[in-house]
Structures are given as structure tokens and as C-alpha cells.
Amino acid sequence: MTDKRPAFQWYPKDYLTDENVVMMTLEEEGAYRRLIDYCWLHQTLPNDVERLAPLCKVDGTRMAVLWQAIRPCFREQNGNPKRLIHPRLEKERQKQDEHRKQKSEAGKAGAKARWEKEHDGTANVLPLAKNGFPSAFPSASSKTTTPPIPPFEHEFSTFWERYPLKVGRKAALKAYQTRRRAGATAEEILAGLSRYLAYKEARQERHHNPATFLGPNEWFREPWTVQENDLARGREKRRQDEEPVLDPKFRGEWTPISQERISAKGR
């Protein structure tokens, strides 16, 4: 089963001072790090060297040698000796679950407090008509309340401030609310936004509508890893945009005017 949580807290000091890690060779440590990531994504690992070998990009014979140093870092899953778990990752999952529960409870308590403050204990109370019976139509002098703030509005404002393309705010807010109700956290969305912005900056690409970023495809969960070819593509695009071309206004003179401006004039 795949864990939807894309990341976990990493503690370099704990990792580098762990006795098992200190005793590993560089090859063993590299295989160990890959297995940690796979274990986080899938919650468990197969307790089978032959099945672990492809995950570490080695054959079964070599994996059997590496496994001698790595095996002490994992333990069998309770009730299922065919699967392995990583004790530290289990603690990190528990911490994330507790944090999410606290945020949820705090949100419910805040919503309840706002509702009680807005209604001031007068909910479902109808004004009396002249005959002494409750009127179905409130009088002009009856108390009015401020429209409630849409759910997650404050969180969304932080997202909206950081998103470069300011279009379709209403649709983007609706998509944000849908993702949050589906279980995505504000931290996950903002972390995904940071990766997305870095990716687009490296490739010098335009940004999509914010509602698309927050849509059903949940782009904020994508890794948006910047590769060397992405950086090369971005450098080439910047070079083309900044390359001087002949300005048609001045014969025989060169001026740094972008291709985009020339195309715009042609239109």
C-alpha cells in the first residue's frame, strides 16, 4: 500500500551518528538510503533479498552481501514476518498523524467558536409578530450577522500570495477547499508549490492557472525535480530572449530588443 504522505522529517545528525550507518561502506549506505525511501512510500519492504535487489539496482548475489550491514536497521512487521518496517519511519508517521489530528481539532474548535460568536446564541429564534406568534419573516430591526468567512480562507491567502499567476481566485479557492477536505495539508500544498516554482523557474516556463495546480490531478504532490537538462533549457530560453536582434525602426543599427517584442509588433 502506498503512503500518500510525500515526505518526512530528516535528521542528519541522528542518521550520521547511528552506529549501523557509521559501520557501512558507501555502497551499503547508498542501498540503505534507497530502501528507506521505498519503505516510506510503501510503508513496508519485502523480507526477501531477491526482491530487494532490484530496488537497489544490484543483482541478488551482491544484495545478499550488502544486506548483512543493512538488515539490523529494519525489523519484521508485527504479525507479518514476510514484510519489514523501519522503526524510525514508524515514529515519523505517528508524529505526522498526531500533528494532523491536532490541526483538525483546532480547526473544528475555531469554527465552533466563530459560529457561536456570529450567532450570539440567537440561532433559530424568530421575532414575534403582533399577534404574539413567531413570524417567519424577520423584521427590519432584527439583528444581522456578518457573512461567515469561507473555510480555509486564511490558509489560501498564503498560497495565493505566493502563486505568481493571479487569475481565477474564486475557482482556485474552491479547488483548495476540496483538496483540504480530501486530506491534503496546508504544509503539503505549500511544499509542492515551492518545488513547482523552482521547476518552472529553472525551465523558464509559464505558470498554469492556480485552479489547475490545485485540481483533481493534485500537482502539488508531484516531485517537480529539476534535472540538468531543465537548467540547460532555461539557460537557452533566457539566451534567446536576451539575444539582440535588428530593430526594424533603425536600419543598420542593432539594439537589444527581444524576439517576443518583435513578434508582438508583427501581430
Secondary structure, 3 states (H helix, E strand, C coil): CCCCCCCCCCCHHHHHCCHHHHCCCHHHHHHHHHHHHHHHHHCCEECCHHHHHHHHCCCHHHHHHHHHHHHHHCEEECCEEEEEECHHHHHHHHHHHHHHHHHHHHHHHHHHHHHHHHHCCCCCCCCECCCCCECCCCCCCCCCCCCCCCCCHHHHHHHHHHCCCCCCHHHHHHHHHHHHHCCCCHHHHHHHHHHHHHHHHHHCCCCCCHHHHCCCCCHHHCCCCCCHHHHHHHHHHHHHHHCCEECCCCCCCEECCCHHHHHHHHC
